């Protein structure tokens, strides 16, 4: 029988993706679980495993093309070689349920088997929505993908209408000359702006931006936010880091920032203030205290905020944290993270000091209990033992869910965090 594999719904708000790579070709034999293709979504590049064993009989999507959830992208023939009369009603793929990802644009998954869509039936997709096959050289397809061009809209000048490199180059040059704004028009006076205010630009939100908006609204409207602010004296930490950073890079090839020390200090503070490492089960009216420490680290990318998760921070050294942080942050900016690397955080850290800001009010990475915001380290005069001295101070902003964390809990957590940040030598030993 012929089994059809449809592009599955791999996350909330993800309706389409770009096919980056086929791992198989027609005639290949695959086993259940073998990777079939790699797809780029708004958050990550995801591999699609085969739910069936058999022989690949047909590839129905082109590399570089857009594929929609529910669209058949490959057919796999089993030993019988017969066409299944029940293909339209069989499940396509199973997605393992994972805990929701952090701060923004989490790709949510379900443990339910996704049923086949109505793809192939009348009116399931309009003709315009169904990706059309095009003739193009592999080099041209790669160029179109790199330039962000829809290859289906480009007219080919090669034999039989085949799209060549020059066609892609001309299309790219033409696209660069177009204005970035989707529409410029007089303000209509719809209530967003007063009538006659002037011209505005209408730019459609990306899938990632829509998901960010949804998650931020969910957090603010679900968890009553409160924020506590303070400053930590990190003079010894600054001196210690300056002392080891060149040797650290020479020995390990990794740049040592302040973040691994902050992560370690946060983890130790969470162990002493367990409410901050919890979530609220509203349905059962229970507090879920988590005995593991997975920290989400907000990373500023060109397309929006991503939050890769470093697991078991309490079990890792400063070196291990620095190495893993550098790897995850780099891959986050290149959209090379796996879905599982964005899920399961118990507490989050956002560093707006990296862009020169001092204090802020971060939004909780719901359903976590709290998030700590880290500001820019500044040298400033402070009073120590009735004397005015210059110290390096780190601004801290702790936003917390006031349903489960009170001001006293927040204050104790910050004080514990300050204690550990003031002693970098102890952090390297714990």
N, C-alpha and C positions, 0 to 999 in steps of 0.2 A: 504494500500500500504506500501511497505518497502522503507524507505528513507535512503540513505547512507550519512554518515558524513565523510568528508575527512579532514585530517590534513591540516589546512589552511596556506597560506603564511602570517605569522604574522610579517614579517620584511625583509628588504633588506639584501640579503646575507644569510638568514636563509633557508637552504634546508632540514634540518632534525632536529630531537630532540630525547630525551630519554623519554619514558613514565615512569613517576615516580609513578603514582597512578591512579587507577580507582576510581571514586566517585560513580559509579553505578555497578550493576550486571545484568545479564540476568534475565528478568522478572520484573525489576523495571519500574515504570511509572515515566516519567519525563515531565516537562513543559519547554517550550521555555525559555531559559535563565538560566536554572539549570546547575550547573557545571557537566561536564561529566568526565573530567580527568585533571591531572596535568602533564605538559610536561616541561622538562628542555631544554633550548636552550643555545646559546653561551652567552647570557646576563642575562636572568632572568628565573625564574620558572613561567610559565604562565598557568592559568586555561583556559580550553576550554569549553565555554558555549554551550548548545544545541540550535540549531536554530529551532528545531521541538518539538512538544508535542506528546507523545505516549508511547509505551512500548518497552523497550530494548529487541531486539530479538537476537543480536549476538555481541560479543566483538571480534575484529579481530586483536588485538595487545596485546603483552604480556608486563607486567610490567618489566622494566629494559631493554626492547628491543628498538632498534632504529626505528623510524618511519620517513617517508619521506613526504615532502609536496605533496599533491595530493593523498596520499594513504588512502584508506577507512579503518577507524579504528573501526567503530561501525555502526550497522544497527538498525534503530528505526521503529517500526511498528505502523501505525496509526489505527484508529477505523475500517477502511474497511478491513484491513488485506490482501489486494491484493498487488501484486507486481506492482510497477509503471513502465509503459512502457517508461516513460520520465525521469527515475532516472538519466540516464547518462547525461542529459542536464540541470537538475535543479541546482540552486545555492546551495552552501554548507553552507556558514556562512558569516555574515557581520561583518567587522571590522571597528570600528569607527575611523574616521580620527582624528589624534592628531598632534600637532606641533612637529617638529623633536626634538629628544633628543640631549643631550649635548655631548661635546668634542669628545668622541670616541664611535664608534660602536652603534649609535642610531638604535633602532628598528623602522623602518619607517612603517607606516600603511596606508591603503587607505580606503576611504569611499565607494569604489565600491564593489558590491557583487562579490565574487570570483567565477568564473565559475568552473564547475566540470572538473577534469583533464581527460586525456585519460587513466587513470589507469584502468586496466582490459581489454584494447584492446591490440591487438598484438603489441609487441615491445615497449609498453609504459615504462616498466621497464625490465631490463634484469633479468634473473633468479637469478643472483648473488646479485642484488640490493634489491630484495624483501625479507623482513625479514621473516625467516622461523620460524614456531612454534617449540618449543622444550619442552620436558618433564623435569620439574625441580621442586623441592620443593620450597615453598615461601622463606624459609631461604636461600637456595642456590641462588635464584634470587637476594635477598637483598645483599648477600655477593659479588656476581659478580658485582653488581652495585657499591657497596662501593669501590671495588678494581679496578674499571674501566675496567673490562673484558667484552668482547663480549661473552655472554653465548652461542651463536650459534656455536662458534668455539671449545667448550669444549665437550669432549666425556664423556657420562654418564656411570657409572658402576652399577647403580641401576636396579631394575626390569624394563624390557622393554626399557632399555637405559636411564632411568631417571637420571638426573644430581643431585648428592648429595653434601652435604657440603664438604666431603673429596675431591671430584673432583674439586671443586672451590678452595680449599686450595692448592691442588697440582698445579693447573694452575697458581695461584697467586705466589707461590714460584718459579715456572719455569719462569714466566714473570719477576720477580725481578732479575734473573740471566742474562737476556738479556741486551745488551748495549742500552743506551737511544737513541743513534744516529740512525737514520733510514738508513743512508748509509755513508760509509767512502770510499773515492776513491781518486785516483790521480787527481789533478787539470787538467782539460782537455784543458786549455788555450782558453776559449771561449770569453775572453775579460773581464770577471769579475775579474779574477786573471791571472797573467802571467803563461804560461805553465811551469810546473815543480816547482811550488811554494811549493808543498807538499800536504799533505792530508787535506781534508775539510769534514765537516759534513753537510749533507742535512737533515734538519728537517722541515717537512711540517708545514705551518702556521695553527693555529687553526682558526675556524670561527671568533672568537672574534678578533684575531690579524689581520685578513684580513680586517675586518670592520674598525678597528682602522686605518690601513694604508690608506684605501679609504677615510675616513673622514678627516684625516690629509692632504692628497693631495688635496682634494676638498677645504679645507680652505685656504691653502697656494697659490693655483693656482687661486682662485676666488677673495679673498679679499687681496688687497695690504697691507701687514703688515708693521707697524712702531711700535717702542717701546720707551717708556719714562721710565727712572729709577730715583729713589730717595730713601731717607731713612727717616723713621718717628721716632721721639723721643717717645718711649713708656715706659719711666721710671716709670711714675705714673701708667700706666696700669699694668706693671709687679708687682709693689708693691701692687696694689689693688687686683690683682688676687691671689698673694701669701697670702694675708691677709684673703681672703674669701674661698679659695679652700677646706680647711679641713671642715669648717662649712657647706659649700655648699654640699659636699658629704655626710656628716652626716645627714643633713636635708632632702636632696632630692635623695640621692643614685646615683647621676650623677657627673661625673668628669667634672670640669669646665676648659676648655682649653682657649687659646686666640682666637680661631676661632669664637665663638659666638659674641665677641666684634668686631672683624674685620668685620663680616657679617653685624652687625648693623651699623658700621661706613660706610661701602661700600654703604649700602642702603640709608643712609642720604646724602652721596656724590652724588649718582645717582639722587636723587630728585633735587639737586641744579645744576646738570650738565646733563640735560636730553638726550643729544645726545648719551651719553655712554650707555643709556638704550633703544637702538633702533635697528632697522635692516633696510637694504637697499632693496627696491623693485626695482630691476633692470629693470623689464619689464615695469613698469609704471613710472619709474624715480621718485619715491617718498620715503621719509624718514618716517618710521613707528615708531613714538614715543610711547612707551609703558607706560601706567599709572599704571602698577602693577609691583611688584618687586619679581621675583622668581629667587633665586640664585642657580646655579649649583655648587656643591662642589666636586672637583675631589678627588677620593679615589683610592689609590694605592692598587691593589689586586694582588694575585699571577698570575692571568691570564691576567692582563692588567688594564688600567685605566678605571674606571667607574665613572659616574658623576650623582649621585642622586640629585634631585632638592628639595629644601625647598621653599615652596610657601609662598607668602605674608609675607616676612621678616619684612616689615615695621609695621605689625600689631602684632608682637610677641615680648615678653620680652626676656631678656638674658637667663633666666631660660628655657623658652620654646624652644628657639633656641638650647641651649646646650642639652636638652633632645632629641629633634628631630634629631639633628646631630649625637648623639651617636647611636641612633636606626638605622638610615639610613646607617651610615658608617659600623656598624656591619653587617647588612643584606647584604650590597653590597659585603663585603668580603666573605660572605657565599652564594652569588648568590640567595638571597631570596627576592630581590626587585621585585615589580610589574612593568609592562611596563610603567604605568602612572607615576610612581615615577622617571622615567628617562627622562621625557619630559616637555617641556614648559618653560625652563629657559630663562631669559632675559639678564643675565650677569653671568659670571663664575669666580670662585676663585680656584687657584691651589696652594697648599702649598708644595713646594719642600724644605722648611726649615725643614719639618718633617723628612727628610732623611739626614739632615746636610748640605744642599746646601745654598749658600748665594744669588747670583743673577742668573737669567736665562731669557730666552726669550720664554715665553709661546706662544702656537699656539691658535689663536682665535677659540672659540667654534661656528663655523659658523652655522647659519647666524647672530649671535650676533655681536654687534659693537666692543666689547672689552672683554679682560680677564685680571685679575690682578694676578700676581704671588707674593707669599709671601715667603721670605727667612728666614733664621735662625736668631733669635734675638741674638745679641751679645752686650756685654758690652765693650765700647770703649771710648777713649778720644775724646771729642769734645770741641769746643770753645763756651762759653756762657758768654756774657757781658765781652768780652776780657779776660776771664779766662778759663783755661783748666780744664775741669771736666769730670768725668766718667758718661756716660749715656747709657741706654739700647736703641739700635737702631734696627729698623726693616727694612730690605731691601724690596723695592717695585719695581716691573717690570710690567708696563702696556703696553700690546700689543693692538693695535687698528686698525680698518679698515680705512685706510687713504682716502677712497672715501667719508666718511661722518664725520670723526673726524680729526681735525687738531691738530698740536702740541700745540697750545694755549689751545684748549679744553682739551687735555690730561693733560697739566700742571695744569690747574685750578682744574680738578678733583682730581689729586694727592694732591694738596695743601689743598683742602677741606677734603680729607680723612685723611691727617696728622693732621688737626685741631681736628677732632673728636677722633682720636686715642690717642691724647695727653690728653684727658679729660674723663677718664673712668666713673667718677661720672655722667657726663651728659648723657653718653650712657645708663646708667641703668635707667634713668628717661624718655628717649625718646622712 
